[in-house]
Amino acid sequence: MGRFRTTGRAALLAGASLLATAGAAAAQGVDQAQAAQLSLDRIVVSAGAEKVAADTPQAVTVLDQEDIDQTQASTMSEIIEGVPGVSAMGGVSALGQGFNIRGLGTGLADSDSRILMQIDGATKFFEQYRMGAFFSEPELYKRAEVLRGPASSTLYGAGALAGVVNFTTKDASDFLAGDDRFALRLKAGYETNANGRLGSAILALRPLDNLDLLAAYNAREADHYENGDGEEVVPSNVTSSSWLLKARYYVGGDRGHNLWASYQNWLSDSTQIYDQSEGFGTTPVRRKVDDTTATFGYENDFGGSNLFDLKAQVSYVDSTVEQRETTFLSGVTYSEFSYRTWQGRLENATRFDWGEDWTGFLTVGVQASRQERRNPRVTTSGSVNHGATTHPEGDMTKYGAFAQLELMWTERLTVIPGVRYDRTRLEPGLGVTTTQVVEDDAVSPKIAAIFAVNDHLSVFGSVAHTARLPVLDEIYSRTSATASNFALNLEPEESDNYEFGVSLAFDGLIARGDALRVKTTAYRNDVSNLIVRGASTSPYFINIGESRFQGVEIEAEYASRGLFVRAGLSFPEGENRTTGVPLNTIAADELDLTVGYRFDDLNLTAGWRGEFAADQDEVSTASERTAGYGVHNFFLTWKPQAGALDGLEVRAAVDNLFDKAFRRHLAALDAEGRTFKLTLAKTF
């Protein structure tokens, strides 16, 4: 570790300490303070007993509707990029973003599938050169869970070497209170830098006591923004529309027995710069994205039965990109890149009680999916080709089975062993010059535990072995149209992950009713057979020896009456252990701070949010280095609770107040300069 980066880490830690001290001092003398809802006290959606994020033996961050609304996000990455260890990588537009957790993620030039992205339990996947991996609209969601580390693979799916990001869409019940049968929410937003506009409408209905219906529509448009130096950043524009239909029927009025369905679509039509077109980086390419997710679910707790708590769902996901360009060299004028996936999942949780002290939850389940990857291309002569050397067509079938046991002794000790088995079958499609089918399987065991030493201190840890099986792109891509160097013998990536952490919880620490929560996690993830791009004389993808990803993440929150203070710190490192060279997918050390105050009498919340990153000079080449930065943002929210203005919500913010010119380490383009945001919403 370089001296400068060590100094930067010390500065970030000092900043967090000073802020926490200031927050605590501000709370002194506050009588009858009541702690606000803390994110570390939010329930984590998982199998077994309900638990808050602070009491799980894994690094988990839960973002609720208020967190999402406060960001006034225009892209999905803006929702989660403040979570410790999480970064957006690649471009800055809605079409060009991938995600990175602890140095692993969804790359823009690779076929990475090391983060599982889910919407209402349906797994999303997309890979195309210079395209993002996840397309959607922030306004559709009310909750986001970020589970960092491969231990989450057991329940969510194979190959989550980096972790899982699970988004939950809005429900009609979020807008219907008491005996309400009808609610209409209208929202409009504007951003000055990119001339960004947002319009949104949500209709919630309860025609029957046991039937909830929701319909939502959003339209968003923004020009290319300017960086802190006043230079236009291309491509950074956003043009999209989206809609969501959702229904939930409670059988016999029983909330634990219900059927639900959701259908959403996100459509975008815009232009990007494509560095493999004629012009070598200057040719605009028109890309139209049509992304659909449809899910049907069934839940039945059998009236609170200990033996049965059944959940089942089937889903269909279709992510299609239509690309148009004028390329006389290749002769291609139109091409389509699509992933269509059918998925199914069935699981049951059983509760066991042994005496007065021991309780157990056994969750068992199965999963299956079939993915079709297609790439038809129309040439100037009108002929149709299927696939390219670097984007082969094919079908992938997956089967998985999992079991997890959660054992709890009183409220002091929880032990969670689990195991998962997965099998894949890859079949080449049209345009691929081999007919060989590739099959793989893997077993992924884990064990995790958390022990409450006392009411204030808990220690936790986990050990997980996780395998990621190769996908179609990695097996059937070639270095040229005449080459036959397929990676048919590519080995699965294997991860051995170790985590240890401490969780602190204090209530009434300084003033009556205040609350302090701190969770620190140290991790080391050793990955063997890491899949990377090969040389021109090798298969397109190859395995390399061993890589190590390690670091520390800290989340801290303090609340007292109206005051709230939040801090998130991450110190990641990564190294190719075969060569000893740092990995270029490691984010910079970063500190995210929020300080705010709720003026309850005025229904007003005001606050400051800072983002601070150290220099990142631990890279393989000097050209990959990025400078550190500090960015200051301010926000204001007003929610009147009575009279004609009841139901109104006004949000104002200024991001990058001092118009700082900077680029986040894993981003390909400069960040946005100073911008003012205003959002108005009204629920009728």
Order of alpha helices (4+ residues) and beta strands (2+ residues): alpha-beta-beta-beta-alpha-alpha-beta-beta-beta-beta-beta-beta-alpha-beta-beta-beta-beta-beta-beta-beta-beta-beta-beta-beta-beta-beta-beta-beta-beta-alpha-beta-beta-beta-beta-beta-beta-beta-beta-beta-beta
